[in-house]
């Protein structure tokens, strides 16, 4: 499938680059640390600068995990961000009595990414 070819090409590129070669073994750590801190930032304000660093770290970890075909970690990372959006959805809905369409869209996107990466990890592990 062409989807795996993109990941393999990214992995070859990252393996040749000095900077990314160091980060490749840390893909799951970067991804999950950024996702957990995003979840924590819902309850504790970490500041906008830290939020931006966490977003960049999550994207970097997701790309590194995708290049290594580590779909189970992608499932966990996307699932944590979907959980954060569930909390945010109910916080806005119950606290401000508004329907947060943007949070609903984010929840749908992260939920679908979680589901698809989970299906992909099952497919790779079973056959």
N, C-alpha and C positions, 0 to 999 in steps of 0.2 A: 504494500500500500504506500502511496506517496507521502502520507503523514509520517511514517517512520523514517523515510528517507531524509526528510527535513531535519528530524532529530539527530540522525546519524551524521549528517553534514555539519550540524552545529557542534556535535561532540568532537568531530575531527578538527574543526576550527579552534575550539576551546582547548584541545589537547596540544595544539601547536603554539598557542599564545601563552607567554610566560605568566601573565597576570591571571588569566582564567584557569591555567593548569593548577595553580595553587588553590583556587576557589572550587574546583570540581569536586574534591572529596567532601567539601563543606556544604553541598547543595541542600541537603535536608535540614541542616542546622540553620542556615540562613533563612530558608523558607519558613520553617516552623517558628523560629524565634521572632521573625517579623510578623507572622500571623498571630502568634500569642500576644505580642505587644500591641498589635492592633486591637485585639479583643480587650486587653487591659485598658487601653486608652479610652474605651467607652466608659469605664467606671472612674478612671483617674485621668485628669487632663495632663497630657505630656507635652503640649505645646505644638504649634503648627510646624516648626522646623523639624522636630523629632518625627512628627507624622509623615512629613515628606521623605525623610530618610527611611522610615519604615516602609513606605510605599515603594521606594526605589529598591530597597532590600528584598521586598516580597517579589517584585517583578524579576529581579536578578536571580533569586532562588528558584522561582518558577521556571525560568528559561534554562537554568542549569539542570534542574530536575527533569525537565522535558528532554534535554539533550542526552541525559543518561537513561532515559526511559524509566524513570522512577515515578511511576504513575500513582503508587500508593501514597507517597509523600505529597504529591499534587492533590490527591483526594483530601488528605488531612488539612493542607493549607487552605484550599478553597472552601472546605467545610467550616473551618474556623472563621473565615471572613463571612460566610453565609450566616453563621451563628451570630456574629456581631451585628449583621444587618437585621436579623430577627429581633434582637434586643432593641436596636435603634427604631425599628418599625413600631413596636409596641410602646416605646417611650414617647415617640411623637404622637401616635394615635391616642394614647390614654392621657398623656400630659397636656398636649396642646389641642386635642380633639380635631385634628386635621388628618387627612389621608395623605401620607407621604409617598407620592408617586415615584420620586427618584429613588427612594430607598427600596420600594417594591421592585423597581427595575433592576437595581443592583442585586437584590436578593434573588431574583429570577436568573440573572446571569451567573452569579456565583453558585447557585443551586444546580443549574444545568452543567456548569463546568465540573462541579463535584461529582454529579451523576455520571457524566461522560468519562472522567478520569477513573472513576471506580469501575465502570464497565470495561475500560481498556485494561486496567490492572487485573481484573478477573480473566479476561481473554488471554492475556500473556501468561498468567499463572496456570491456567487450566489446559492450554493447548498451544 
